[in-house]
Amino acid sequence: MLTNIHPKLPMRDKAATRTFYINQLGFQEFGMADFDGYLMVEKDDIQIHFFEHKELDPKENYGQVYIRTNDIDALYLALKEKGVSCSLLEHKPWMQREFSLLDPDNNLLTFGQSVL
């Protein structure tokens, strides 16, 4: 049986990715060891893993993750207060309230909450 998923996204610069996810998005580094070319971060019940891809062209990166939340309004306000560039928080036809942002490598993070 499937129990969880931990997406793996590309990163060009581990220090920049770590700084963005920890300082801007409020994640914490996960794991007991610092692996060369690999990073794991977590927040609440979400883990995201990153692998080094120094030649990555951000304009050609299509990495995407959809993250569900139970308090989209508070998350959106907290990120905006930190100066994180996000799309507008919108009610979508598929019965979700969503907003998105791009990380330093152009990975798209979309946050959503059901409005049912």
Rosetta constraint file for C-alpha pairs under 8 A:
AtomPair CA 6 CA 46 HARMONIC 7.54 0.50
AtomPair CA 6 CA 47 HARMONIC 5.49 0.50
AtomPair CA 6 CA 48 HARMONIC 5.49 0.50
AtomPair CA 6 CA 49 HARMONIC 6.60 0.50
AtomPair CA 7 CA 47 HARMONIC 7.51 0.50
AtomPair CA 7 CA 48 HARMONIC 5.42 0.50
AtomPair CA 7 CA 49 HARMONIC 6.03 0.50
AtomPair CA 7 CA 65 HARMONIC 7.24 0.50
AtomPair CA 8 CA 48 HARMONIC 6.24 0.50
AtomPair CA 8 CA 49 HARMONIC 4.57 0.50
AtomPair CA 8 CA 50 HARMONIC 5.16 0.50
AtomPair CA 8 CA 51 HARMONIC 6.83 0.50
AtomPair CA 9 CA 48 HARMONIC 7.59 0.50
AtomPair CA 9 CA 49 HARMONIC 6.33 0.50
AtomPair CA 9 CA 50 HARMONIC 4.76 0.50
AtomPair CA 9 CA 51 HARMONIC 6.33 0.50
AtomPair CA 9 CA 63 HARMONIC 6.12 0.50
AtomPair CA 9 CA 64 HARMONIC 7.94 0.50
AtomPair CA 9 CA 107 HARMONIC 7.20 0.50
AtomPair CA 10 CA 50 HARMONIC 5.49 0.50
AtomPair CA 10 CA 51 HARMONIC 5.13 0.50
AtomPair CA 10 CA 52 HARMONIC 5.95 0.50
AtomPair CA 10 CA 53 HARMONIC 5.77 0.50
AtomPair CA 10 CA 56 HARMONIC 7.62 0.50
AtomPair CA 10 CA 63 HARMONIC 7.42 0.50
AtomPair CA 10 CA 105 HARMONIC 7.44 0.50
AtomPair CA 10 CA 107 HARMONIC 7.84 0.50
AtomPair CA 11 CA 17 HARMONIC 6.78 0.50
AtomPair CA 11 CA 50 HARMONIC 6.14 0.50
AtomPair CA 11 CA 51 HARMONIC 6.01 0.50
AtomPair CA 11 CA 52 HARMONIC 5.07 0.50
AtomPair CA 11 CA 53 HARMONIC 5.55 0.50
AtomPair CA 11 CA 54 HARMONIC 7.08 0.50
AtomPair CA 11 CA 56 HARMONIC 7.48 0.50
AtomPair CA 11 CA 105 HARMONIC 5.97 0.50
AtomPair CA 12 CA 52 HARMONIC 5.75 0.50
AtomPair CA 12 CA 53 HARMONIC 5.16 0.50
AtomPair CA 12 CA 54 HARMONIC 4.33 0.50
AtomPair CA 12 CA 55 HARMONIC 7.02 0.50
AtomPair CA 12 CA 56 HARMONIC 6.30 0.50
AtomPair CA 12 CA 105 HARMONIC 6.81 0.50
AtomPair CA 13 CA 17 HARMONIC 6.23 0.50
AtomPair CA 13 CA 52 HARMONIC 7.18 0.50
AtomPair CA 13 CA 54 HARMONIC 7.00 0.50
AtomPair CA 14 CA 18 HARMONIC 5.96 0.50
AtomPair CA 14 CA 37 HARMONIC 7.00 0.50
AtomPair CA 14 CA 38 HARMONIC 7.51 0.50
AtomPair CA 14 CA 39 HARMONIC 6.99 0.50
AtomPair CA 14 CA 52 HARMONIC 7.11 0.50
AtomPair CA 15 CA 19 HARMONIC 6.07 0.50
AtomPair CA 16 CA 20 HARMONIC 6.16 0.50
AtomPair CA 16 CA 104 HARMONIC 7.36 0.50
AtomPair CA 17 CA 21 HARMONIC 6.19 0.50
AtomPair CA 17 CA 103 HARMONIC 7.70 0.50
AtomPair CA 17 CA 104 HARMONIC 6.69 0.50
AtomPair CA 18 CA 22 HARMONIC 5.93 0.50
AtomPair CA 18 CA 29 HARMONIC 7.68 0.50
AtomPair CA 18 CA 39 HARMONIC 7.56 0.50
AtomPair CA 18 CA 41 HARMONIC 7.96 0.50
AtomPair CA 19 CA 23 HARMONIC 5.47 0.50
AtomPair CA 19 CA 24 HARMONIC 7.36 0.50
AtomPair CA 20 CA 24 HARMONIC 5.10 0.50
AtomPair CA 20 CA 25 HARMONIC 6.68 0.50
AtomPair CA 20 CA 103 HARMONIC 7.33 0.50
AtomPair CA 20 CA 104 HARMONIC 7.48 0.50
AtomPair CA 21 CA 25 HARMONIC 4.88 0.50
AtomPair CA 21 CA 26 HARMONIC 6.30 0.50
AtomPair CA 21 CA 27 HARMONIC 5.52 0.50
AtomPair CA 21 CA 28 HARMONIC 7.75 0.50
AtomPair CA 21 CA 41 HARMONIC 7.54 0.50
AtomPair CA 22 CA 26 HARMONIC 4.85 0.50
AtomPair CA 22 CA 27 HARMONIC 4.55 0.50
AtomPair CA 22 CA 28 HARMONIC 5.60 0.50
AtomPair CA 22 CA 29 HARMONIC 7.41 0.50
AtomPair CA 22 CA 41 HARMONIC 7.97 0.50
AtomPair CA 23 CA 27 HARMONIC 7.61 0.50
AtomPair CA 24 CA 79 HARMONIC 7.20 0.50
AtomPair CA 24 CA 82 HARMONIC 6.47 0.50
AtomPair CA 24 CA 83 HARMONIC 7.98 0.50
AtomPair CA 24 CA 84 HARMONIC 6.60 0.50
AtomPair CA 25 CA 79 HARMONIC 6.76 0.50
AtomPair CA 26 CA 43 HARMONIC 7.04 0.50
AtomPair CA 27 CA 41 HARMONIC 5.99 0.50
AtomPair CA 27 CA 42 HARMONIC 5.27 0.50
AtomPair CA 27 CA 43 HARMONIC 4.74 0.50
AtomPair CA 28 CA 41 HARMONIC 5.40 0.50
AtomPair CA 28 CA 42 HARMONIC 5.38 0.50
AtomPair CA 28 CA 43 HARMONIC 6.33 0.50
AtomPair CA 29 CA 39 HARMONIC 7.67 0.50
AtomPair CA 29 CA 40 HARMONIC 5.96 0.50
AtomPair CA 29 CA 41 HARMONIC 4.36 0.50
AtomPair CA 29 CA 42 HARMONIC 6.34 0.50
AtomPair CA 30 CA 40 HARMONIC 5.23 0.50
AtomPair CA 30 CA 41 HARMONIC 4.96 0.50
AtomPair CA 30 CA 42 HARMONIC 6.02 0.50
AtomPair CA 31 CA 40 HARMONIC 6.92 0.50
AtomPair CA 34 CA 38 HARMONIC 7.71 0.50
AtomPair CA 34 CA 39 HARMONIC 7.46 0.50
AtomPair CA 35 CA 39 HARMONIC 7.02 0.50
AtomPair CA 37 CA 51 HARMONIC 5.91 0.50
AtomPair CA 37 CA 52 HARMONIC 4.73 0.50
AtomPair CA 38 CA 49 HARMONIC 7.38 0.50
AtomPair CA 38 CA 50 HARMONIC 5.63 0.50
AtomPair CA 38 CA 51 HARMONIC 4.73 0.50
AtomPair CA 38 CA 52 HARMONIC 6.08 0.50
AtomPair CA 39 CA 49 HARMONIC 5.70 0.50
AtomPair CA 39 CA 50 HARMONIC 5.03 0.50
AtomPair CA 39 CA 51 HARMONIC 6.66 0.50
AtomPair CA 40 CA 47 HARMONIC 6.94 0.50
AtomPair CA 40 CA 48 HARMONIC 5.88 0.50
AtomPair CA 40 CA 49 HARMONIC 4.39 0.50
AtomPair CA 40 CA 50 HARMONIC 6.31 0.50
AtomPair CA 41 CA 47 HARMONIC 5.62 0.50
AtomPair CA 41 CA 48 HARMONIC 5.49 0.50
AtomPair CA 41 CA 49 HARMONIC 6.44 0.50
AtomPair CA 42 CA 46 HARMONIC 5.38 0.50
AtomPair CA 42 CA 47 HARMONIC 4.23 0.50
AtomPair CA 42 CA 48 HARMONIC 6.35 0.50
AtomPair CA 43 CA 47 HARMONIC 6.64 0.50
AtomPair CA 56 CA 60 HARMONIC 7.69 0.50
AtomPair CA 56 CA 61 HARMONIC 7.23 0.50
AtomPair CA 56 CA 105 HARMONIC 7.94 0.50
AtomPair CA 57 CA 61 HARMONIC 6.48 0.50
AtomPair CA 57 CA 105 HARMONIC 7.98 0.50
AtomPair CA 58 CA 105 HARMONIC 5.12 0.50
AtomPair CA 58 CA 106 HARMONIC 5.24 0.50
AtomPair CA 59 CA 106 HARMONIC 7.07 0.50
AtomPair CA 61 CA 105 HARMONIC 7.38 0.50
AtomPair CA 61 CA 106 HARMONIC 6.17 0.50
AtomPair CA 61 CA 107 HARMONIC 6.68 0.50
AtomPair CA 62 CA 106 HARMONIC 7.48 0.50
AtomPair CA 62 CA 107 HARMONIC 6.47 0.50
AtomPair CA 62 CA 108 HARMONIC 7.45 0.50
AtomPair CA 63 CA 106 HARMONIC 7.48 0.50
AtomPair CA 63 CA 107 HARMONIC 4.70 0.50
AtomPair CA 63 CA 108 HARMONIC 6.17 0.50
AtomPair CA 64 CA 107 HARMONIC 5.58 0.50
AtomPair CA 64 CA 108 HARMONIC 4.57 0.50
AtomPair CA 64 CA 109 HARMONIC 5.89 0.50
AtomPair CA 64 CA 110 HARMONIC 7.72 0.50
AtomPair CA 65 CA 107 HARMONIC 7.89 0.50
AtomPair CA 65 CA 108 HARMONIC 6.38 0.50
AtomPair CA 65 CA 109 HARMONIC 5.09 0.50
AtomPair CA 65 CA 110 HARMONIC 6.28 0.50
AtomPair CA 66 CA 109 HARMONIC 6.07 0.50
AtomPair CA 66 CA 110 HARMONIC 4.79 0.50
AtomPair CA 66 CA 111 HARMONIC 5.92 0.50
AtomPair CA 66 CA 112 HARMONIC 7.31 0.50
AtomPair CA 67 CA 109 HARMONIC 7.24 0.50
AtomPair CA 67 CA 110 HARMONIC 6.07 0.50
AtomPair CA 67 CA 111 HARMONIC 4.80 0.50
AtomPair CA 67 CA 112 HARMONIC 6.28 0.50
AtomPair CA 68 CA 111 HARMONIC 5.70 0.50
AtomPair CA 68 CA 112 HARMONIC 4.91 0.50
AtomPair CA 68 CA 113 HARMONIC 5.75 0.50
AtomPair CA 69 CA 111 HARMONIC 6.77 0.50
AtomPair CA 69 CA 112 HARMONIC 6.01 0.50
AtomPair CA 69 CA 113 HARMONIC 5.44 0.50
AtomPair CA 70 CA 113 HARMONIC 6.03 0.50
AtomPair CA 71 CA 75 HARMONIC 6.38 0.50
AtomPair CA 71 CA 113 HARMONIC 7.24 0.50
AtomPair CA 72 CA 76 HARMONIC 5.98 0.50
AtomPair CA 72 CA 97 HARMONIC 7.30 0.50
AtomPair CA 72 CA 98 HARMONIC 7.53 0.50
AtomPair CA 72 CA 111 HARMONIC 7.40 0.50
AtomPair CA 72 CA 112 HARMONIC 6.66 0.50
AtomPair CA 72 CA 113 HARMONIC 6.06 0.50
AtomPair CA 73 CA 77 HARMONIC 6.19 0.50
AtomPair CA 74 CA 78 HARMONIC 6.05 0.50
AtomPair CA 75 CA 79 HARMONIC 6.23 0.50
AtomPair CA 76 CA 80 HARMONIC 6.17 0.50
AtomPair CA 76 CA 89 HARMONIC 7.34 0.50
AtomPair CA 76 CA 99 HARMONIC 7.69 0.50
AtomPair CA 77 CA 81 HARMONIC 6.04 0.50
AtomPair CA 78 CA 82 HARMONIC 6.44 0.50
AtomPair CA 79 CA 83 HARMONIC 6.47 0.50
AtomPair CA 79 CA 84 HARMONIC 5.37 0.50
AtomPair CA 79 CA 86 HARMONIC 7.98 0.50
AtomPair CA 80 CA 84 HARMONIC 5.38 0.50
AtomPair CA 80 CA 85 HARMONIC 7.02 0.50
AtomPair CA 80 CA 86 HARMONIC 7.32 0.50
AtomPair CA 85 CA 101 HARMONIC 6.45 0.50
AtomPair CA 85 CA 102 HARMONIC 7.90 0.50
AtomPair CA 86 CA 99 HARMONIC 6.70 0.50
AtomPair CA 86 CA 100 HARMONIC 5.65 0.50
AtomPair CA 86 CA 101 HARMONIC 4.68 0.50
AtomPair CA 86 CA 102 HARMONIC 7.71 0.50
AtomPair CA 87 CA 99 HARMONIC 5.41 0.50
AtomPair CA 87 CA 100 HARMONIC 5.30 0.50
AtomPair CA 87 CA 101 HARMONIC 6.31 0.50
AtomPair CA 88 CA 99 HARMONIC 5.83 0.50
AtomPair CA 88 CA 100 HARMONIC 7.81 0.50
AtomPair CA 89 CA 97 HARMONIC 6.67 0.50
AtomPair CA 89 CA 98 HARMONIC 5.47 0.50
AtomPair CA 89 CA 99 HARMONIC 4.70 0.50
AtomPair CA 90 CA 97 HARMONIC 5.38 0.50
AtomPair CA 90 CA 98 HARMONIC 5.44 0.50
AtomPair CA 90 CA 99 HARMONIC 6.52 0.50
AtomPair CA 91 CA 95 HARMONIC 6.94 0.50
AtomPair CA 91 CA 96 HARMONIC 5.86 0.50
AtomPair CA 91 CA 97 HARMONIC 4.34 0.50
AtomPair CA 91 CA 98 HARMONIC 6.52 0.50
AtomPair CA 92 CA 96 HARMONIC 5.30 0.50
AtomPair CA 92 CA 97 HARMONIC 5.95 0.50
AtomPair CA 92 CA 98 HARMONIC 7.05 0.50
AtomPair CA 95 CA 114 HARMONIC 5.96 0.50
AtomPair CA 95 CA 115 HARMONIC 5.48 0.50
AtomPair CA 95 CA 116 HARMONIC 6.62 0.50
AtomPair CA 96 CA 112 HARMONIC 5.97 0.50
AtomPair CA 96 CA 113 HARMONIC 5.34 0.50
AtomPair CA 96 CA 114 HARMONIC 4.51 0.50
AtomPair CA 96 CA 115 HARMONIC 5.52 0.50
AtomPair CA 97 CA 112 HARMONIC 5.45 0.50
AtomPair CA 97 CA 113 HARMONIC 5.30 0.50
AtomPair CA 97 CA 114 HARMONIC 6.48 0.50
AtomPair CA 97 CA 115 HARMONIC 6.70 0.50
AtomPair CA 98 CA 110 HARMONIC 6.80 0.50
AtomPair CA 98 CA 111 HARMONIC 5.47 0.50
AtomPair CA 98 CA 112 HARMONIC 4.33 0.50
AtomPair CA 98 CA 113 HARMONIC 6.64 0.50
AtomPair CA 99 CA 110 HARMONIC 5.77 0.50
AtomPair CA 99 CA 111 HARMONIC 5.56 0.50
AtomPair CA 99 CA 112 HARMONIC 6.82 0.50
AtomPair CA 100 CA 108 HARMONIC 6.84 0.50
AtomPair CA 100 CA 109 HARMONIC 5.51 0.50
AtomPair CA 100 CA 110 HARMONIC 4.18 0.50
AtomPair CA 100 CA 111 HARMONIC 6.12 0.50
AtomPair CA 101 CA 108 HARMONIC 5.89 0.50
AtomPair CA 101 CA 109 HARMONIC 5.41 0.50
AtomPair CA 101 CA 110 HARMONIC 6.58 0.50
AtomPair CA 102 CA 106 HARMONIC 5.06 0.50
AtomPair CA 102 CA 107 HARMONIC 5.48 0.50
AtomPair CA 102 CA 108 HARMONIC 4.76 0.50
AtomPair CA 102 CA 109 HARMONIC 6.20 0.50
AtomPair CA 103 CA 107 HARMONIC 5.41 0.50
AtomPair CA 103 CA 108 HARMONIC 6.76 0.50
AtomPair CA 103 CA 109 HARMONIC 7.58 0.50
